[in-house]
Amino acid sequence: MGEKRTYSVLLRDITERTRQEAHARLLTRELEHRVHNILARIQMVIERSQDEGISLREFREGLLDRIKSLTRAHGLLGRTNWHGVTVGDLIADQLKPYVSIHNCQIDGPEIVLNADATQALSMVIHELTTNGVKYGALSVPGGRISVSWRRETAQKSGEEIVVRWTEQGGPKVKSPRREGFGTILIRELLTFEFDGTVDQRYAPEGLTCQISLPLDRVLEKTD
């Protein structure tokens, strides 16, 4: 006689588990990218700060200030769960320890930068602020700075964000004999990472710095 065989089939929907695993891999890659960028910037700051020909104490103070600046940018990103930071919040946060409503004006439309642009522009604003406190308009009573930004259409790169830093009422400005790390960072960081342009001018009445960045490289993407 033939034997009867009984088979059991167990079906399990693994769609949710597959989705969670894919999400976990995405988060891991994003974390690796963020950590790599942070460490690369810290390494750059350490290496280039040594080239400024300053004392060990000045090197230490400058390095700590630059790392604090990065920490402030990361704090802003953390508040938005790394979904970008507005230009206004970024600039106000970097200037907060040094300015008041009496010596600073900040003005521009709401533009949300992605994480990489937030970190890089924060470093640049920190350098401009530090220079202003040491040598420029923020070094004397009555000095003022204004920071404005706008969207603009450029022939070559399409739409851009243009940030303009202007100092007034400070000591008479002279072109530096030697470029320090801060000046080099302001010019090269945004040019290298985002194909932007930086026009820094040492007019006697006050420093001006105009930064132009392609919007498609720095804007936070929305779903």
C-alpha positions as CSV (number, residue, x, y, z in Angstrom):
1,M,0.0,0.0,0.0
2,G,1.2,3.5,-0.7
3,E,2.1,5.8,2.2
4,K,0.5,9.1,2.7
5,R,2.8,12.1,3.1
6,T,1.8,15.2,4.8
7,Y,3.6,18.5,4.2
8,S,3.4,21.7,6.2
9,V,4.3,25.1,4.8
10,L,5.0,28.0,7.0
11,L,4.7,31.4,5.4
12,R,6.3,34.4,7.1
13,D,6.1,38.0,5.8
14,I,9.7,39.4,6.1
15,T,8.9,42.7,4.4
16,E,9.2,44.7,7.6
17,R,12.4,43.0,8.6
18,T,13.9,43.6,5.2
19,R,12.9,47.2,5.3
20,Q,14.5,47.6,8.8
21,E,17.7,46.0,7.7
22,A,17.9,48.3,4.6
23,H,17.3,51.3,6.8
24,A,20.0,50.2,9.3
25,R,22.5,49.8,6.4
26,L,21.6,53.3,5.2
27,L,22.1,54.8,8.7
28,T,25.4,53.1,9.0
29,R,26.6,54.5,5.7
30,E,25.4,58.0,6.7
31,L,27.2,57.7,10.0
32,E,30.4,56.7,8.3
33,H,30.1,59.7,6.0
34,R,29.6,62.1,8.8
35,V,32.4,60.8,11.0
36,H,34.8,60.8,8.0
37,N,34.0,64.4,7.3
38,I,34.3,65.5,10.9
39,L,37.7,63.8,11.4
40,A,38.9,65.1,8.0
41,R,38.1,68.7,9.0
42,I,39.6,68.3,12.4
43,Q,42.8,66.8,10.9
44,M,42.9,69.7,8.4
45,V,42.5,72.3,11.2
46,I,45.3,70.7,13.3
47,E,47.7,70.4,10.4
48,R,47.2,73.9,9.0
49,S,47.1,75.7,12.3
50,Q,50.7,74.6,12.9
51,D,51.7,76.6,9.8
52,E,50.7,80.0,11.2
53,G,54.1,80.6,13.0
54,I,52.5,81.2,16.4
55,S,53.3,80.1,19.9
56,L,52.2,76.9,21.4
57,R,49.7,78.7,23.6
58,E,48.2,80.6,20.7
59,F,48.1,77.3,18.7
60,R,46.2,75.6,21.5
61,E,43.7,78.4,21.9
62,G,43.1,78.7,18.2
63,L,42.6,75.0,17.8
64,L,40.2,74.7,20.7
65,D,38.2,77.7,19.3
66,R,37.9,76.1,15.9
67,I,36.8,72.7,17.3
68,K,34.2,74.5,19.5
69,S,33.0,76.2,16.3
70,L,32.5,72.7,14.7
71,T,30.8,71.5,17.9
72,R,28.3,74.4,17.7
73,A,27.5,73.5,14.1
74,H,26.9,69.9,15.1
75,G,24.7,71.0,17.9
76,L,22.5,72.9,15.4
77,L,22.3,69.9,13.2
78,G,21.4,67.7,16.1
79,R,18.4,69.9,16.9
80,T,17.0,69.3,13.4
81,N,18.0,65.6,13.4
82,W,20.6,66.4,10.7
83,H,17.9,67.7,8.3
84,G,19.8,70.9,7.6
85,V,20.2,74.3,9.3
86,T,19.0,77.7,8.1
87,V,21.7,80.2,7.1
88,G,20.3,82.7,9.6
89,D,20.5,80.3,12.5
90,L,24.1,79.2,11.5
91,I,25.4,82.8,11.3
92,A,23.6,83.9,14.5
93,D,25.0,81.0,16.4
94,Q,28.6,81.5,15.4
95,L,28.4,85.3,16.1
96,K,26.5,84.9,19.4
97,P,29.5,85.0,21.8
98,Y,30.8,88.3,20.3
99,V,28.0,90.5,19.1
100,S,24.8,92.3,20.1
101,I,22.0,94.1,18.4
102,H,24.0,97.3,18.6
103,N,27.0,96.1,16.6
104,C,25.6,93.4,14.2
105,Q,22.9,93.1,11.6
106,I,21.9,89.8,10.0
107,D,19.4,89.7,7.2
108,G,18.3,87.3,4.5
109,P,15.7,84.8,3.3
110,E,15.1,81.4,4.9
111,I,17.5,79.0,3.1
112,V,18.2,75.6,4.6
113,L,21.7,74.2,4.1
114,N,22.6,70.5,4.1
115,A,24.9,69.1,6.8
116,D,28.2,69.4,4.8
117,A,27.5,73.0,3.8
118,T,26.5,73.8,7.4
119,Q,29.8,72.6,8.8
120,A,31.9,74.2,6.1
121,L,30.2,77.6,6.2
122,S,30.3,77.6,10.0
123,M,34.0,77.2,9.9
124,V,34.3,80.2,7.5
125,I,32.0,82.4,9.6
126,H,34.0,81.5,12.6
127,E,37.2,82.6,10.9
128,L,35.7,85.9,9.8
129,T,34.3,86.5,13.3
130,T,37.7,85.7,14.9
131,N,39.5,88.1,12.6
132,G,36.9,90.8,13.3
133,V,37.3,90.4,17.0
134,K,41.2,90.5,16.9
135,Y,41.8,93.1,14.2
136,G,38.6,94.4,12.6
137,A,35.3,96.1,13.4
138,L,34.6,93.9,16.5
139,S,37.9,94.9,18.1
140,V,36.8,98.5,19.0
141,P,33.7,100.1,20.5
142,G,31.5,101.5,17.7
143,G,32.5,99.0,15.1
144,R,29.8,97.2,13.3
145,I,29.4,94.2,11.0
146,S,26.5,93.2,8.8
147,V,25.9,89.8,7.2
148,S,23.4,89.4,4.4
149,W,22.5,86.6,2.0
150,R,20.3,86.2,-1.0
151,R,19.5,83.9,-3.9
152,E,20.9,85.0,-7.2
153,T,21.0,83.6,-10.7
154,A,24.5,83.1,-12.2
155,Q,25.3,82.5,-15.9
156,K,27.7,79.6,-15.3
157,S,26.4,77.8,-12.2
158,G,22.7,78.5,-12.2
159,E,21.1,79.6,-9.0
160,E,23.5,80.5,-6.2
161,I,23.4,81.7,-2.6
162,V,25.5,84.8,-2.1
163,V,26.6,85.6,1.4
164,R,28.1,89.1,2.1
165,W,30.1,90.0,5.2
166,T,30.8,93.7,5.7
167,E,32.7,95.5,8.5
168,Q,32.5,99.2,9.3
169,G,33.8,101.5,12.0
170,G,36.9,99.5,12.9
171,P,40.6,100.2,12.7
172,K,41.9,101.2,9.3
173,V,42.3,98.0,7.3
174,K,45.6,96.9,5.7
175,S,46.2,93.9,3.5
176,P,48.0,91.2,5.5
177,R,51.7,90.7,4.6
178,R,51.2,86.9,5.0
179,E,48.1,84.8,4.7
180,G,47.3,82.9,7.9
181,F,45.3,79.6,8.0
182,G,42.1,81.5,8.6
183,T,42.4,83.5,5.4
184,I,43.4,80.4,3.4
185,L,40.5,78.4,4.9
186,I,38.0,81.1,4.0
187,R,39.1,81.1,0.4
188,E,39.9,77.4,-0.3
189,L,37.4,75.4,1.8
190,L,34.2,76.5,0.0
191,T,36.0,76.6,-3.4
192,F,37.3,73.0,-3.0
193,E,34.3,71.4,-1.5
194,F,31.4,73.2,-3.2
195,D,32.9,74.8,-6.3
196,G,32.1,78.2,-4.8
197,T,33.9,81.5,-5.1
198,V,35.2,83.9,-2.4
199,D,36.0,87.6,-2.9
200,Q,37.7,89.0,0.1
201,R,38.7,92.7,0.0
202,Y,40.7,94.8,2.4
203,A,39.2,98.3,1.9
204,P,40.6,100.9,4.3
205,E,37.1,101.5,5.7
206,G,36.5,97.9,6.4
207,L,36.9,94.3,5.3
208,T,34.3,92.8,2.9
209,C,33.9,89.2,2.0
210,Q,31.5,87.9,-0.6
211,I,30.8,84.1,-0.8
212,S,28.9,82.5,-3.7
213,L,27.9,78.9,-3.6
214,P,25.9,76.8,-6.1
215,L,22.5,76.1,-4.5
216,D,22.3,72.5,-5.8
217,R,25.5,71.7,-3.9
218,V,24.6,73.2,-0.6
219,L,20.8,73.1,-0.3
220,E,19.1,70.6,2.0
221,K,17.1,68.2,-0.2
222,T,13.5,67.7,0.6
223,D,11.3,64.7,-0.2
